[in-house]
Amino acid sequence: MTPSITRPLLAGLMLCSACVFADEYGPTTPPTNQPMPAASDSLCVAQDNWAPFEAVQMPDGNQFSSDTSCDFHRWSWQMFLWLMQDDGKGEPRFLGFDSPYDLLGIDNRESLLPRLSKQGGARSMDEYLQAGTEGILVGKDGKPVYYSQYINREFVDFINEHELTDFEKVQAFDPNTSFDINVAEFKAAWKIVDKATADSGEFLITRQSVFKLVNRNGKIVVDVNQSSEEYLALVGFHIAGVVEGHPEMIWATFEHKDNAPDVPTNVQPDTVVSDKDWTFYTANTPYSQCNINYASSPQLTLDEASQTLSPTTEVCRRFAWGNNANQMTYAVPTNIQVVQQLNDSTLSLLDQSKAQLPADRNWLKNYFEVSAIWFRRNDGLEPNMTLATDFDDNGKQLLIGGLHLSNSTIETFTQTQSTMDNCFRCHNTSQRFPPSGAENLAPLKGMNLNISHAFMNIYFWDQEMKLKAQSAAAKQ
């Protein structure tokens, strides 16, 4: 099924709005779930109440147990399944969620500053650039991968309740206050595909308009006056949500099984990563040619007529399961085997008749959890945490799970950078300053809510919009 969405797809940090909500969002407080079967790190399996598929409920963070690593990965998988359910209109539930632009009533994001995870002033191709590196992932067909982000109703309610779309309210807000339990945000990576691929049943597919690229003054830029309707296949998906005891959010990521190969242990530059073709990898490509970012290179060219870029990106997943491939024990904070067990169990469940998986949801069996990451201790979030390492100020292990967690389609180019090699390297609570060229905007103090880039963007966007309004009024 190829549902239709008319708004041009935008990349980067997009989150929800203060709008009227339809029933398909689900209740503000999720229905009470049946108690989870006891989770076990020696045998982490899918929950019985994940069958039938359509009965899966949003995991209630108020009932969350943090006794085992399995609990965190189960929460991630249950959230993924719930988000992928039909919303009653033929679309996965999450596609009905809002973006942060909606919260501020913004229609044209091109007039705004780039997302905070990027450096410098406004850049061309912002809809295609990856967080942290301004990298652009170019598929084998020369098409860029697009990104979009969503937040749930609980996120919207929290922002509106505290009037946090007003930057002055943010400045007066208690920095120790965290997001409410069940607040969540999501980010998707989309690959343009042809109709045959869209009809194959291998991917979650949406039909959506995307902005075209043009060559202008020696640069490749987005032309917001030109768009085209495309079939888009989901290739990557981030989930982040607050549960009891974990205001830092559980950060989990999912990928399509055919995206890219895992890099073998003891890899050398000339090591061939795989002898088969993948969606973003050509058979027999050596490791030295993987994950090269051409976005800021003169080598990157655009053919406007075909809307294709060159060269393409060869993608390799540097850390299978978000960790060093040699790490397989339960005693350390990486829990690779827990993730593998739960993936196998969940995918097996979806393949059974009791799952009653609708025919138009068979593509679910092609996605898997790479890993998740969270704090080892409960209620450990504080303002001004840089989270630059996996340890706290006393040298004790702070982070647990996928300590090198990256999505090969969302963080393609940061997989080996120690300053960006897991979610918390960028998502932290330290003070934030506006991008270069916008020094007239007030910085954002260190606060617990800074764990969300969507929240931070809203803070700076509100200032920018008000300054532009004042400037326009002064000229009248």
Secondary structure, DSSP 8 states (H G I E B T S, - for coil): ---EEEEEE--S-----SS---GGG--SS-----------SSS----GGG-SGGG-----GGG---SSHHHHHHHHHHHHHHHTSB-SSSSBGGGGSB-HHHHTT-S-GGGS---TTS-SS--TTTTTB-TTT--B-B-TTS-B-EEEEEE-HHHHHHHHHTTTTSHHHHHHS-TT----TT-EEEEEEEEEE-HHHHTTSSS-EEEEEEEEEEEETTEEEEEEEEEEEEEEEEEEEEEEEEETTEEEEEEEEEEETTS--B--TT--TT-B--SS-BTTB-TT-BGGGBS---TTSTT-EEETTTTEEES--B--BSSGGGS-TT---SSSTT-HHHHHHHHHHHHHHHTSGGG---GGGGGGGGEEEEEEEEESSTT---TT----SSB-TTS-B-EEE-TT---TTTSTT-TT-TTTSSHHHHS--S-B---TT-TTS--B---GGGG-HHHHHHHHHHHHHHHHHHHHHHT-
